[in-house]
Amino acid sequence: MISRRQFSFAASSLLGGPTLKANPVSYPYSEFEARIARKDFRGMTKSVLPTPSMVVDLDLFEQNLLTMANQAKKTGIALRPHVKVHKSVDVAKRQVALGALGVTTATIAESELMSRAGIKGVLWTKQPGSDNNLIRAVELSRRDPTFMFVVDDPRVVERTAEAAAAAKVKCRLAVSVYAGLTRQGIANGQPAVDLARKVIASPHLSFEGWMAYSGGASHTKGFAARKQKSTEDLAGINETLALAKKQGLPSGIVSGGSTGTYNMDHALGLTELECGSYVFMDTLYKAIGGATNEGEYTDFHNALSVLVTVDSKHHPGQVTTDYGNKALAQLTDQVKGHSWLKVDKQGAEYGLLRFTDGGSEIKVGDRFEIYCSNLDMSTNCYDRYYVARGEQIVDVWPIMGRAGAAQR
């Protein structure tokens, strides 16, 4: 950790000093996009990147993937990680390569992207309420028989059965049950079992099991409190499973869980985990505390940062950066390696770094890396991940759903 009084560096030293292989002044920016297209990263370091941009620490990222994969294997629970966090085929393929049986998605567009990239076992965790989503879900079921999605409403089951019959397709469905979040999920017990029966009764639908996502438990602070919350939230699905078994219904999968509960839900009735944030981690998750460290969640590393540049400095105790509202700057963000610098907002394209002392050596052109507060929201604002080992860029991964220039 660099102390405040030791904080005396120029822009070059902040980015790695003499170890850098690229001179940002002489770097051939005219070739930047062409090099990326052909995966030629020679001489490409963080110093030449546009800002704000997202940077993945590849070594820490790979450690995170292994930690989760090993936990799943050790406890005998399957892993179907959520892609809404990263929205990246490149990340998803690495998760599958380490044993994930598929991925979960938040939107039909994410489902289409992952399936078309060759990823099997996609589970869409939101039922198709609109005609657009229903038609696309049925069509994706035609193209990819491993695709499945959730339902929590009898009318949606009826409409899905009708659409599937018309398309001569069999759709795979899981019943979403209430697990502490009021945003979705049919009531547990007989209502859930009746909905499952409705799915089973249709020759055009296949009942795959259940989803019980306890989102409230995921960010509950303190390991013991979090386990208690998850236990309470999943009590309903366990009652439903017992009732379904008593009435002769198949159990199928029981999908749910999160990064915050990954090391407890295997004992609470789930058969697979939908964890997502563990790949990169954010500041809100780091604050929930872990099983061995109540002050900080250290099971996974902060592998993702937003690289920003100081653009102006005219007022005491602050400098202006290019990390503003459009880049989703948040007050709970943290500056990598400099805890005494505080992130603030100043406008659409303008952000602030505030300090009480030790900032006299900050110069226009200096760069910092920011740990973002909420991965889902932040990655939605960017086009790509610049993947780095140390200062060297070694790959670029597209982020779904964006178009145009890498810098917005």
Helices and strands as residue ranges (DSSP letters): H 11-14, G 17-19, G 29-31, H 32-37, G 46-48, E 53-57, H 58-75, E 78-79, H 89-97, E 103-105, H 108-116, E 122-124, H 131-143, E 148-151, H 154-167, E 171-176, H 190-201, E 205-212, H 215-218, H 223-233, H 235-246, E 253-256, G 259-261, G 265-267, E 272-273, G 277-279, H 283-286, E 304-312, E 318-321, G 325-327, E 334-335, E 342-345, E 351-354, E 367-371, H 375-379, E 384-389, E 392-398
